[in-house]
Amino acid sequence: MSPRRIGQHISSRTRGGFQPRAIIALALVWVLLWDRISLGNAINGLIIGAVITQIFPLPSIQYFGRIHPWRLLVLTARFFVDLVSAAIEVSIATVDHRPPRGGSIVEVHLRVRNELYMTIISALVSLVPGSIVVEARRTANVLYVHGFHVTTPEGLEELRQDVLDVETRVVRALGSAEELEAVMGTSRKESA
């Protein structure tokens, strides 16, 4: 095989290639957009999904972890607790007569370098009212998080620790032994 063909082969492989899960997901979105389940809509969705994934291929995400059902349940339960408590806090702040105090942005260096985890952590943090990820730098493995009513250095550190706690729960639920050791080893060093 010539060097040019090898480079093309590697390029197409790393950029996605045939992506059956993405095609099925796009077909499902297509059927939902039409609001009618029919064989024609499903076939058209599969065709459109195949065309879209060939024109705009998604890079493959590396995942070497393992799903831990109990820890996944803990992650989900804790997310719902955070969701409800933050929603109550934001609701109280909106009806308060005092003017809003503003907020701050904190830089959080994640301990495990994994795009999938970064995406999940960003989603979990942003879905909780009062916090939102305003920027994610994949190459630096950093999230920039805006916290509602965070105005003190202690509040910034608390927000940073909350994001790192989410990372710990995500890695405990989905990570490999090496990733878990990286997170748990780092948190032990920080507490010492």
N, C-alpha and C positions, 0 to 999 in steps of 0.2 A: 504494500500500500504506500502511495507517495505521501510525503510530509503534508501536502495540502489536504489530501483526503483524511489523513489522521486528524489534523487540526479541525476539519469540518465535522468529523465524527464526534470528537470530544466536545466541540461547541454545541452541537445539537443535543448531545446527551446531557450536558450540564444545564442546558436551557429548558429542558422539560421533555421533549419528544412526545410520544403518545401518552396522554394523561387521562386514563379512564375515569378516575374519581372526579377530576375537574369537569370532564364532559358530562358526567351524570349530574353533578351539582348544577352546572349551567342549564342542563335540560330541565331539572326540577324548578329552577328559577323561571325558566321560560313558561312552563306549564302554570306556575303560580301567577305569573303576570297576565296570562290569558284568562285566569280564573275559571278554567274549564278543563277537566281531565278527559282527554280523548286520545285515541291511538295516534291520530294525525298530529296533535300538539306534542305528544311525547316524541314521535319520530322527528318532527321539525326541530324540537329542542335538542335532540341528540346530534342532528346534522349541524345546527348552529353552534353547539358546544364544541364539536370536532373542528369546525372552521375557526372559531375564535381561539381555541388552544393552539392551532397551528400558526395563526397570524400573530398572536400575543402569547407565546409560551411562558409558563411560569417556571421559575427555577425550582428544583427539587429541594425540599427541606430535609436536612439530616436529623434523624431521630434515632438514638441508640438506647433510649430509656425503656422503662417498663411501667405499665399502669399498676398502681397499688390501690385497689378498690377502697379500702378503709380510709386511706389518706386522701383519696379523691373525694370521698364523702365528707371528710373533715374540711377540706378546701372549700367545697360547695356550701356547707353549713356556715362556715365562718364568713364566706362572701355574703350570704343572705343576712347574717347578723350585722355585718358592717354596712350593708345596703340600708337596712331599716334604721339603724342608729344614726347614720349620716343623713338620711332623709328627714328624720325628726329634727336633727340639729339645724339643717338648712331651713326647714319649715319655720322653726322658732326664730331664726335669724331674719327671715323675710317679714315676719309680722312685728318684729321689734321696732320700737320708735326711734332708737338711736341710729345715727348714720352708719353705714357699713365701714368696717375698719380696713378693708382692702385685703390683699393676699400677697403671697410671695411665691417665687419659683425656686425649687431646690434641685440640685444636680445629684443624681443617684447613680453610683457605679455598681452595676450588677456583678455578682461574683461568678456566675456561670455564663460562659459565652455560648449562647444558643439562640438562634433567631426565633424558633418556635416558642421558647419560654419567654423571650422578650415580648413577643406579640401577645401571648396569654397574659403576662403581667400587666402590660399596657392596657389591655381590655379590662381586666379586673379592676385596676386602679381608676380608670376613666369612667367605668360604669357606676362607681360609688359616688353619690352626690357630694360636691364640695372639693373634689380633686379631679384633675385631668392631666393627662400626659400631653404636653405641648410640643415636645420634640423627642425623637428617639434617634440616637446615633449608633447605628449598627457597628460601624468599624471601631468605635471607642467603647462600645458596650455600656452606653450611658443613656439614662432617661432623664428628661427635664420635666418635673411635675409641679403644677401650680396647685397650691393649697388654699382653700377658702378660709379667710380670716386667720392666716398664719402670718404673724407680724413680729414674733420674737425669735431670737436664736434657738431657744428651747423648742419652740413650735416647729422650726425648720428641721431640727434634729429629730423630733418626734415623727414628722412627716417622712423623713428619709428612712427612719427605722420601720415605719409602717410599710413602706414599699419593699424594703428588704425582707420583712416578715412575709409579705405576699410571695416574694421570690422563694423563700424557704418552703412555704406551703406548696407552691407549684412544683418545685423540684422534689419534694418528698412524695407528692402524688404521682409524678410522671417521670422522674429521673432515674438514672442509672446509679449504681453504687458509687462510682467515681464522682459523679456530679453531686451526689448527696454529701460525700465526704468533703468536697470543695466548699460547699455551703456551710456545713456544720463545723468544719475546721476553721473557717474564716470567722464565724460567729463566736466560737470559743476564744479565738485570739482577741477579738474586739472586746469581749467582756472581761478579759484578764487584765 
